[in-house]
């Protein structure tokens, strides 16, 4: 078995969840750089491909935003399947709850899926959000979202659903990736 492939010789699908500022995109890119073939699928990027009519996330979950998130997650899941079947390590990143994984995983029968909840303290999430450079908009708009999501995404909720939880509050990017690669997964 080569690094980046699962038991079947196919690629592994990593699913990284966490609040904005948890490091999902940075960790995904650094993680995938460790594999011979890697594909990063940020659900936000798929959503932002909508040219007209883009519905932005909001605390009250407008129906059109819910529909567009479902479309983007389905597109990410189907694309992840295609690439993983060809031996790519894939990372899908989004703000996901444990129940959201089942919605996506229905596309991944026979593939190895590794769900990880990236966790940070609230203070670290705000600092990372404040200093990030990977967004094309003023990230201060995410502050209320971070504050609202933080109590809704307790690590124990994810652990109970079978997700790995990695607290990267005090870890460098490379140390976080090392921690992910040391995780043990069921065969």
Secondary structure, DSSP 8 states (H G I E B T S, - for coil): --TTB-TTSSBEEEEEE-STTS-HHHHHHHHHTTSSSEEEEEHHHHHTT--S------TT--HHHHHHHHHHHHHHHHHHHHHHHTT-EEEEE----HHHHHHHHTT-TTSEEEEEEEE--HHHHHHHHHH--S-SS-GGGGHHHHHHHHTT--HHHHHHTT-EEEE-TT--HHHHHHHHHH-----
